[in-house]
Each structure stands twice: as C-alpha cells, then as structure tokens.
Amino acid sequence: MSGTLDRPPHWFALRVRSNQERKVALSLATKDIEHLLPLSRQRRRWSDRMRDIEVPLFKGYVFSRFCVERRLPILQTPGVVDIVGHGKMPVPVDDAEMEAIQQIAASSETAEPWPYLRVGTLVRVDRGPLEGLEGRLVAIKKPARLVVSVTLLQRAVAVEIEEYWVTPIAEGVERHQKAGARVRKTNIRRP
C-alpha cells in the first residue's frame, strides 16, 4: 500500500518555549523520536566566578526528524509550541543545511550563535576603525567591503572590513549628515 504514510521522514524545526530546549529534547528522547539540540560552550561571568556553560546554538528551537503525517506526538510534547512552517503546514529544513548543522554539532570546533545576514540586510559596523558606520549587505563573499555612497556627488567609496565587525540593524534608520553634504551609507560589498 502506497500512501502519504510511506513518505520518508524529514528534519523539521520545532519552536519551543523559552529556555525549554533541553526539556523538549529529553521528552523527545523518552518517546524515541529522533532529535537534535546543537549546543555551544560559552564562558559566563557570575559575581564571584567564571563558568563554562552549554547554550543552544538556535535559542528557542529543537530539530526533530519525523514524517509530517505523524506529527501529533511531537506537538503533544511538553514545551513544544509548534512546528516551523507556512501557516499550519510544517516546512522541512533543507537537507544540506541540516547536514551542516549535524556536522557542526558532532565536531569539537567552537560554534556560536550568529546573526542571520542575507543580501540586502542593513548592517552596522560595531568593531574596528569604522565603528558606527551603517551599510547594506550586497554580497556574501570574502573579503568584506563597506561601500559608503555620497548621493550629492553620485560617488561611492569601498573599504575592506572584517565580517565579524557587522551586525544587522532595523530598517528605516535615518541617514547621517556629515560636513554639510548628505552621506548615505548604503552597501557592504564582498567581491
């Protein structure tokens, strides 16, 4: 008999309650449901000491592999809010992305959460000699370049920066005035 229940399982992202990632992972394990909770080691400071702790790489999410038609036990797991998708239809995580996450989780390399940067994202330089500049990400390659445009002159200048110097910022940030001419920081370009 071939039907919808014969489909192979896929990896899905489960949105979970705040700080409930470990409890959800443990509950899924007791139900023998395949899951992944990638963790990162971080050093935290308390008032009297430093301590290494493990925190989720994807705060608020646990990955689980199952057939979408058999999702009820997952949704009934304490701490699970929903399955990430479009409307009420769960959407699987891309296989290549999931393989990369699994490989990172299995490695002994240091991993840490990082802001999602995609082409078109407005970013701010938070480190280095260009600290405070804002721009738009136009390509994701190395080396990174920040492009500063002067609208009045219709000219631009590009400068190389380190990728970790930038963080995304909210859209709608007002442009800065400098020396009487309007300077619009528009693009970060990585050739």
C-alpha positions in Angstrom: 0.0 0.0 0.0 1.5 3.3 -1.0 0.1 6.4 0.6 1.1 9.5 2.4 2.4 7.5 5.4 5.1 5.9 3.2 6.9 9.2 2.8 10.4 9.4 4.2 10.9 11.4 7.4 12.4 14.9 7.2 14.0 17.2 9.6 11.8 20.0 11.0 12.5 22.9 13.4 10.3 22.8 16.5 9.6 26.2 18.1 9.8 25.7 21.9 9.0 27.7 25.0 11.7 30.0 26.3 14.6 28.0 28.0 12.8 24.7 27.4 15.1 23.3 24.7 16.7 20.7 27.0 13.4 19.5 28.4 11.9 19.2 25.0 15.0 17.2 23.8 14.7 14.9 26.8 11.0 14.4 26.3 11.6 13.6 22.6 14.3 11.1 23.6 12.0 9.3 26.0 9.5 9.0 23.1 12.2 7.5 20.9 11.8 10.4 18.4 14.9 11.4 16.6 16.0 15.0 17.5 19.0 17.3 17.6 19.8 20.1 20.0 23.1 21.6 18.9 24.8 23.3 21.8 27.6 25.9 22.2 30.0 26.3 25.1 30.2 29.8 26.4 32.0 31.3 29.3 29.7 33.3 31.6 30.6 35.6 34.5 28.9 35.4 37.8 29.5 37.9 40.5 32.2 35.7 42.1 33.5 33.4 39.4 33.6 32.5 35.7 31.9 29.3 34.5 31.6 27.4 31.2 28.0 26.6 30.3 26.4 25.0 27.2 23.7 27.0 25.5 21.6 26.2 22.4 23.0 27.3 19.1 19.5 28.1 18.0 17.7 29.6 21.0 14.0 28.6 21.1 14.4 25.7 18.6 14.9 22.0 18.6 15.3 19.9 15.4 13.4 16.7 15.0 13.1 14.1 12.2 9.7 12.6 11.5 7.0 12.1 8.9 4.9 15.2 8.8 1.7 13.0 8.9 2.8 11.6 12.2 3.5 15.0 13.9 0.9 14.7 16.7 3.2 13.1 19.3 5.7 15.9 18.6 3.1 18.6 19.0 1.9 17.0 22.3 5.4 17.1 23.8 5.5 19.5 26.8 7.3 22.7 25.8 6.7 22.4 22.0 4.9 25.5 20.7 4.6 24.5 17.1 6.5 23.2 14.0 8.0 25.9 11.9 6.3 26.3 8.5 3.9 28.3 6.4 0.6 28.8 8.2 -0.4 25.4 9.6 1.7 23.4 7.2 5.2 22.4 8.5 8.1 23.0 6.2 11.2 20.7 6.4 14.7 22.2 7.0 16.8 22.0 3.8 18.8 18.7 3.8 22.1 20.4 3.1 21.6 22.9 5.9 20.6 20.1 8.3 23.7 18.1 7.3 25.9 21.1 8.0 24.2 21.7 11.4 24.7 18.0 12.3 28.4 18.1 11.2 29.0 21.2 13.4 27.2 19.7 16.4 29.3 16.5 16.0 32.6 18.4 15.7 34.8 19.6 18.5 35.1 23.0 16.9 33.8 26.1 18.7 30.5 27.3 17.4 28.5 30.2 18.5 25.1 31.8 17.6 25.5 34.5 14.9 23.0 37.0 13.4 21.5 35.9 10.1 22.9 38.1 7.4 21.5 37.9 3.9 22.0 40.1 0.9 20.0 43.4 1.4 20.3 43.4 5.2 21.0 46.8 6.7 24.1 46.4 9.0 26.1 48.5 11.4 29.9 48.2 11.9 30.3 47.5 15.7 34.1 47.0 15.8 37.3 48.3 14.2 38.2 51.7 13.0 34.9 52.1 11.1 32.8 51.5 14.2 29.4 53.2 13.9 29.1 53.2 10.1 26.0 51.7 8.6 25.6 50.0 5.3 23.7 47.4 3.2 25.0 43.9 2.6 25.2 43.3 -1.2 27.1 40.1 -1.5 28.4 37.4 0.9 32.0 36.6 -0.1 35.4 37.4 1.3 36.9 39.9 1.9 34.0 42.1 3.1 33.7 45.6 1.8 31.7 48.5 3.2 30.5 50.9 0.4 29.7 54.4 1.5 27.8 56.5 -1.1 27.7 60.3 -1.3 24.4 61.0 -3.0 25.1 64.6 -3.8 28.3 63.7 -5.7 26.9 60.4 -7.0 30.1 58.7 -6.0 31.0 55.9 -3.6 34.0 54.6 -1.7 34.6 51.0 -0.7 36.7 49.9 2.2 37.6 46.3 3.3 36.3 45.3 6.7 36.2 42.1 8.8 33.0 40.1 8.5 32.6 39.8 12.3 32.6 43.7 12.6 29.0 43.9 11.4 25.6 43.2 12.9 22.2 43.6 11.3 20.1 46.7 12.3 16.4 47.5 11.8 15.2 49.1 8.6 14.2 52.7 8.5 17.3 54.1 10.2 17.8 57.8 9.3 20.8 58.7 7.2 23.6 60.7 8.8 24.6 64.3 7.9 28.3 64.9 7.6 30.1 68.2 6.7 27.0 69.7 5.1 26.7 67.0 2.4 24.3 64.1 2.8 26.4 60.9 3.2 24.4 57.8 2.7 26.0 54.6 3.9 24.4 52.1 1.6 26.2 48.9 0.9 28.5 46.3 2.2 30.0 44.5 -0.7 32.0 41.3 -0.6 33.6 40.7 -4.1 
